Amino acid sequence: MSDDEEISYELLYKLIIIGDSGVGKSNILSRYLNDDFNLDSKNTVGVELGTKYLKIKGKGAKLQIWDTAGQERYRSITTSYYKGSHGCFIVYDIANEESFDNVDKWYSEAVKTTSENVSIILIGNKCDLEDQRKITKEMGEEKAKNLKCPFFETSAKTKINIDEIFQEITNNIYDKIGDRGEDESDNIDIVHKDDQNKNVDINQSNKEEEKKGCC
């Protein structure tokens, strides 16, 4: 279906992507929405929004996908967008030990601030960087087992498992809450900024900040 076509949907699910700065959250979203990858992408400032329309169990669904900044100075902004999320990706970089060490912190924050039945998936991104790997797949699997959530390794650069993680999380959400998606009227401050299949920078300041590691 074309971008200009009027799209109807029965389900509205809110997803967030969290994790340290530079682990590749924005490129995961960009690859999923637009099949695009930018090696020189900038750090997310505040939060960015993308939307996607798809079918879940034969029903039309709209995904609101929030890409959040990983820097500590934006935490007060980003955590306010966690509320009411039905799904959460916690992303680390397989070549960055610190980003993996911080997974527990991100998980605790997600559980504390999202919805009661939130579906969480742990993502080890940049699996194309095998020669730089610091975190083995087994370590990721063990961490996910301890957190009681599914685990995937992905590459936004080569599109490994990108579509699969979104399919997995939407199916998990549907299995948990079915038709009880979020009412857009509860999100009036954010929904009016929504732009189909595009990222929308909510915090317009500091646009020129350079990104440290992308993928």
N, C-alpha and C positions, 0 to 999 in steps of 0.2 A: 504494500500500500504506500502511496506517496506521502511526503511530509505535510502536504497541504490538505490532505483528505481529513474530513471530520471523523474522529475516532470515538466510538462509544466504548464504555467499559463498565463492568459490574464490580470489579475489585480495585481497591486502591491500597497499595502497600508502600510503606516508607522504609528505605534501606539506608544504612550509614556505612561508610568505609573509614576505618580508623587505623592508627599505627604511627610509628615515628616518621618524622620528616625524611623524605628521600627514598622511601621504600617502594615507590611507584604507584601510589594510590590513584593519582590523577590519570596516569596512563592506562591503568586497568579500566577506569571508567570510560576514557576516550576510546579505547580499543573496542569496548563493548558497544558503546552508543554509535560511534562513527567509523569503526574499523580503522582507527587512526593511531599512530604512535609518533611521539615527538621526543627525540633524544635530548633536545635542549629545552624541555618544558620547564616553566618557572615554578617556584614554591607556591602552593595554594595559600592564599591570604584569607583567613577566616574560613568560610565554607563556600563550596560551589555546588550547584544543583544541575542534575541531568534527569531527563525523563525517558521512559521507554514503554511502549505499548506491546503487549504480547498476549498469548493465550496460555492460561493455566487450567488444566483439567477441562478444557473446552470452553472456558469462560474468558471474556475479555478482561484484561488487567492493565492497570497503569502503575508503573513503578516510579516513585520519587526517590532518586538516588543522591544522597548527600556525601560529597567528598570533603573531608575535614582536614584542616591544617594540623600537622604534627608538632609544630613548635609550641613550647610551653607558654609563650606569651599570648597565644591565641586561645588557650584552654577555656577561659571564661566565656568566650564567644562560641566555641565549637560545642561544648558540652550542653549548651542550651538547646541545640538542635538534635540531641540524642532522644529527647522526650518523645514517646509515642512510636519509636522505631519498632518495626516488626522483624527486621533482619539486620544483622551486623557482620561485616567482614573485618576481622582483625588481621592486618597485613604486616609481615616482616620481610626483610631482605635476606636471602640465604647467604649472602656474602658479607653480612653485617651482624656481628655477634650481639652488639648492644641492642639492636632492634628486636632481636629474638629474646634477649633478657627482659625486655620491657613488655612482653606479651601479657604477663600476669597482671601488670598494672592496667593495661588497656582493657583486659577482660573484666577486672574488678570494676572499673569505671563504667563499662557498658552494662553490666548486670545491675549496677546501682542506679543508673539514670535512664535506661530504656524501658520498654513495656515488660510486663510480667512474663509474657510468653515469647520473648524475643528468641529468634533463631540465630545462632552464632556459628560462623565458619572461620577456621583458622587458615590463613593463606601464607605460604612461603613463596614469595615472588622472586622474579629474576632467575628462574631455574635454567635459563640459557647461559648463565655465567658459571658453568660447571667448573672451569679452571680456577675460579675465585671462591668457590664454595667454602663456607665456614660452618654452616649448619647442615648436617646430614638430613636426608629425608626421614630416617628413623627417629632422629631427635624431634622433628616436627610432628611425626605420628605419635610419639610418646607424650609430647606436650598436649596435643589435641585429645588424647585418651584421658589425660588427667583433668582436662577442662570439660570433658564429656561433650565434645563437638566434632563435626566432620573436619577433615583436613584435605587440602589440595596444594600441590605446587603449581605455580603458574608462571607464565612469561607474557607480559604485555607486548614485548618486542616481537615475539614469534607467535603470539596468539595461542599459546598452550593453555588449555583449560579455562579460557576466559568465558566463553559462552556457557561452559559446563557449571562454573561456580554460581552463575546467576540462575541457571535452571534449577540447580540443587537447592538454593536458598528459597526460591519462590515456591517450589514444591513443598519444602519443609514448613514454610509459613502457612501454606494452604492446609496442610495436614494438621497444623495446630489450631488455626483460627477460622479456616474455611472462608465464608463470605463476610466475616466480621472485619472488614478492612476499615481504614481510617476515614472519618468523615472530613471532607475537604473544608467544611465550615470551621472545623477545629484548628485549621492551619491557615487561617486567612492572611496572617502576616507573611507567610512564606509562599503560599500557592500562587499569589498574584505575580510573583517574580518568575514563575515557572515558564520555561520555553522549551517546547517539544524537541527532544533529541539534541539539546545543546547544553553546555555548561554555562552557568550564570554565576559570576563572581558577586557575592553578597557584600563583602567588604571591599570597597573600591580603593582603599589606600595601599601604599607600598607596592604598587603594581610592578615596579622595576626590580624587585628583589630576585636575585639569581637562585636557581635551584641547585642543590648539592646532590647529585645523583638522581637518576630519573627512573627509567625502565619500569 
